[in-house]
Amino acid sequence: MNTSALLWIVLFSSVGLGFFIYGRRQKAVVPLICGLTLMVYPYFVSNIILLVAIGFVLMVFPYFIRI
């Protein structure tokens, strides 16, 4: 694990925490699930390019999908 991977993990986990709190307070399912996923998935992905790609997809997903 190198420094860039740790910084990406911290960034995506922080955004995930924000989505999780927002989803819980607004009772919105999509941000809540995306927030949980953003906080958990870095533990299972070791490739940095894949980590960044999945992170950006999960960050923009609640913007386009509103349930």
SULNOR-V931192 format. One record per backbone hydrogen bond with DSSP energy under -1.0 kcal/mol. CO is the residue of the C=O (numbers start at 1). NH is the residue of the N-H. If there is no record, write none. Layout:
co: <CO:CO>
nh: <NH:NH>
This chain:
co: <2:3:4:5:6:7:8:9:10:11:12:13:14:15:16:17:18:19:20:21:22:23:28:29:30:31:32:33:34:35:36:37:40:41:47:48:49:50:51:52:53:54:55:56:57:60:61>
nh: <6:7:8:9:10:11:12:13:14:15:16:17:18:19:20:21:22:23:24:25:26:28:32:33:34:35:36:37:38:39:40:41:43:44:51:52:53:54:55:56:57:58:59:60:61:64:65>
